[in-house]
């Protein structure tokens, strides 16, 4: 066979591969668009993110009331449209609940997504390496997971959190460093079942390097699992932030977050029930929508599903 013929053959073989990859993503997007529940949940998440990011704009142009501005004469003011900045009522020192919810969303969603991203980076990397390489690396990872899991997570969080000043960045770091074990276990289990499959053996036979096998062949096959874990993880972290705030080790006032707003409002439940309802509802809706989005994306990205 001539060199020209070999090049032509390689090009012909490459085209179906690109089309197949494009077809998988196209089919996934098609399935996702047909899933109305997932699309509605995704729209809610995107809306919450956009509104939270636009908190300064709403503060200046719509409500014209600072998130830390106090008015003791209107403490526990019930929800009202006059004035508009009390549309969700006022807290115990007359601050606008609506404006604080906007800024609280920036903190809660930011902490949730940032910590989940770091957890996934650590967990997926260690899970792939442990499951594929095995040997001492696998033994070391399993040993660390066993040690961390033998100690109650909340106890570890309390110890580590007490060593740092409360704030968003320390909280993200603490949750990320201590919360990767479950993700690593899931990814490691998937990798162990995939490493002996024919396509992995074929890749190694043609000389694929370890990084290429890990990130080109194994990672895409565990991606549906990772997406579901990511969606659930963000919601779990938001709930954890609320728990740590209750213990005085999370986000502390005057920085608002949905977690500490809910925690602070519980002691004023009978005087200002609206202070509990709004952050609680936002946390509930966010966690629910994240789960629905993760579940829908998993189904859409699973190549074993057929479109009817």
N, C-alpha and C positions, 0 to 999 in steps of 0.2 A: 504493500500500500504506500502511495506517495505521501509526501509531507502535506501537500494541498488537500488530499483526500482525508488525511487524519484530522486536519484543522476543521474541515467541513463537517466531519462526523462529530467532533467535539461540540461544534456550534449547534448541531441538530439535537444532540443529547442535552445541551444546557437549556434550550428553549422550553421543553416540557417541564423541567424542574422549576424554572421561574414561574411558569404558568400554574403549576401545581401549588406552589407557595401562595401565589396571588389568589388562586381559587379558594384555598382554605380560609384566608382572611376575608375574602369577599363573601363566602358562605357564612362565616361567623358574624359578619356585620349584618347580613340578611336575616339570620336567625335572631340577632339581637333586636333589630328594628321591629320584628314581628311580636316580640315579647313586650306587651304594653305595660305590664307591671314593672319590669326592669327599667324601661325607658322613663316611666313616671317617677320611679325612685331615683334614677340618675338625674332627672330634671330637678328634683327637690334638693339633692346634694349640691349640684352646680349652682342652684339659686342661693342656697345658704352660704356657699363659699363666696359668690360674687357680692352678696349683700354685706357679708362680714368684711370683705376687703374694702368695700365702699363706705365703711363706717364713718370716716372723717367727713365724707361728702354729705351723708345724711345728717351728721351732727351739725354741720355749718349751714347747709342750705334748706333742710327740711325741718329739723327740730329746733335748731338754733339754741341749743342747750348742751353744755359740756357734760361729759360722762361723770366727772367728779364734782360737778356743781351741786351745792347743798341748799336746801330750803326747808328749815325745820317747821315752818308754819304749815307745810303740806306733807308732813311725814305720814306714811301709810295712806296717801291719797289713792282712792280707788281708780280703776281705769276710766278715762274720760277723753273725749275729743277736744275739750276746751280746758286747758291748752293742749295742743297736739303732742307735746313731749311727754305728757302723762297718759298716752294712749294705752299703755300697759301698767299704769299706776306709778306710785313712788315708793321708795324703800323707807327704812326707819329713820333716815336723816334727810328725806326729801329729794333724793337723787332720782333722775329719770330712769325707770326700769327699761324702757325701750332703748335708750342710748347705751345703757350698760349691757344690754343683751347683744347689741351689735358688736361692741368691743369685746365682750365675753366670747362671742363666736370666733373672733380672730384668734384669741388665745387657745380656746378649747380645740378648735379644728386644727390650728397650727401645731399644738402639742401632739394631738392624735396622729396626724399624718406624718409629722417629722419623726416621732418615736417609732411609729410603725415601719417607716422606711428604713430606719437604722436597724430595727429588729430583724426585718426581712433580709437586709444586706448581710448581717452577721449570720443569721440562721440558715439562709439558703447557701451561703458560701461554705459554712462548716458542714452542713448536711450533704451537699454534693461531694465535698472532699472526703468526708468520712465514709459515705456509702460507696464511692467509686474506688478510692485508693485502699481502703481497709487498713490492715496492719496496725502499726503504732499510732498513726493519726486517728484512726477509728477508736482505738482503745482510749486514747487521751481525751477525745471529745466525749465519749460515753462516760468516762470517769468524772469529768467536770460537770456534765449534766446530772449524773447521779448525786454528786455532792450538793449541787444547787437545789435539786429537787427534794433532797432529804431535809432541807430547812424550809419552813413555811415562807412563801414569797413575801407576804405582808411583813413578816418579822425582818427579813433582809432589807426590804424597802424602808422600814422604820429606822434601822441601824444606819444605812447609808444616807438616807435623806436627812437624818439628824446631824450629819457631818458637814452638810452644805447649807448655804443660805437659801431659803425658799425662793423659787423663781422659775420661769418657763424653761430656760436653758439647762439648769441643773436637773430639773425634773425629767426633761427629755433624755438626758444622758443616763440618769439612774434607771429609768424604765427600760431603756434600750439595752443596757448592759446586763440587766437581770432578767429580761423577758424573752430571750431568744431560744430557750431550751426546747419548748414545745414545737416551734417551727423547725428547728434542726432535726428533731425526732421524726416529724412528718416527712420532711424532704429526704432524710437518710433512708427511711423505709421505702419511699418511692424509688430512690436511686438503686437500692439493693435489688429491687424487683426488675429494674430496667437494665442493669449492667450486664446481665447474661443474655439479653435479647439479641436477635440476629443482626439488627441494624447497628448495634454497638460493636459486635464482633466484626462485622464487615468494615466499619470505620477504622478499627484498630488494624485490621488486615492490610488495608491500603495505606497505612502509615500515618493516620491521624494522630496528632499530638494530644497529650492529656488535656490541656486547656481547650482544644478544639472539641474533643469528645464531651467535656463538661458543659461548655457554653453553647456549642452548636447542635449537639444531639440530645444531651440529657436535660438541660435547662428548659427548652421548649416543651418537652413532654411533661414536666412537672409544673409548667406555668399555670394551668387551670387550678391546681391545688394552691399555688402561691397566691393567686388572685383572690380566692375565697378566704384564705388565711389573712390576707391584707385587709380585706373589707371587715372581717370580724375583729381583727386586731385593733383597728382604729376605734371602733366602738368600745371595746374592752378597755383601752387606754383612757378614753374619756371618762368611763365609769371609775377607773382606778384613780384618775386625777381628782375626781369628786371625793373619793374616800380619803385620799391623802390630805386634801384640803380640810376635811372634817377633823382630821387628827392634827391639823396645824402644820403639816409638812409639805403641802402642795402649793398651789398658787395662792398667795395671800393678798388681802385688800391692802391698798386701794386698787390694785390691778384686778379687773373683773374677769372671771371665767364662769361659764355655765355651772361648773362644779362648785366653786366657792359661793356663787350666788344662791344655788340651791341649798347648800349647807347652812349658810347664814340665815336663809329665810325660814328654815324649819323651827327656829326658836321664836319666830314671830307669826307662826301659822294662824293662830286665832285672831290676830289683829290685822294681818295682811296676807290672806290666803293666796291672793294673786301673785305674791312674790315667790311662792312655791310652784304654782301651776306653770308659769311661762318657761323658766329654765328647765323644769322637769319634762315638760312636753317637748321642748327642743332637743334635749338629750335623747328622749325616747324615739322621736321621729328620725333623728340622725342615725342612731344605732340600727333601727329597723330598716331604713333605706339603704344603709351600707351593706347590711346582710342580704337584702334583696338584689342589690347591684352585683355583689360578689357571686351569688348563686346564679343569676342570669348570665353573667360573663363566663362562668365555668361551663354552663350548658352551651353557650354560643361558641366557645373555643374548643370544645371537646369534639375532635374529628370523628368520633364514633357515632355521634348523633346524626340523624338523617332529617332533612327538611321535607316536610309533607306539604 
